Amino acid sequence: MGRNHGTITVGPSNVTNKEYGIGMATGYYDEATKVESNIGTIENIGTINVSDDNSVGMYAVGTGSKAINRGTINLSGNNTTGMYIDRHAIGEKLRNYSNNTDCEWKRNQRGSCNKWWSN
């Protein structure tokens, strides 16, 4: 399991080249071969700052991948996402984002996002 106890500052994204700034990530989906790999679990207990446009705090893709947020994800850039959950991955949001109220996942794909909060 990958776990953050400190502070992550997410870098910029280049949407044209499909290169995204991501604080923590697990899983990979190869669009050409349709194969999922690098499945695992990530957990944020610290802080993830997402200030650059189009960037993501936590990303999980693929069956068996899981992203857990027990910390804080600060969103301040345009089109930023706290948790991006895709292709049957699971997201658990146990704390609120500073500027967002829901987990988000890619449209038209199956994913799960537990919206239980404990403050």
Secondary structure, DSSP 8 states (H G I E B T S, - for coil): -EEE-SEEE----BGGGTB--EEEEE-EEETTTTEEES--EEEESSEEEE-STT-EEEEEESTT-EEEE-SEEEE-STT-EEEEEETT-EEEE-S--SS--S-EE-TTS--EEE-----
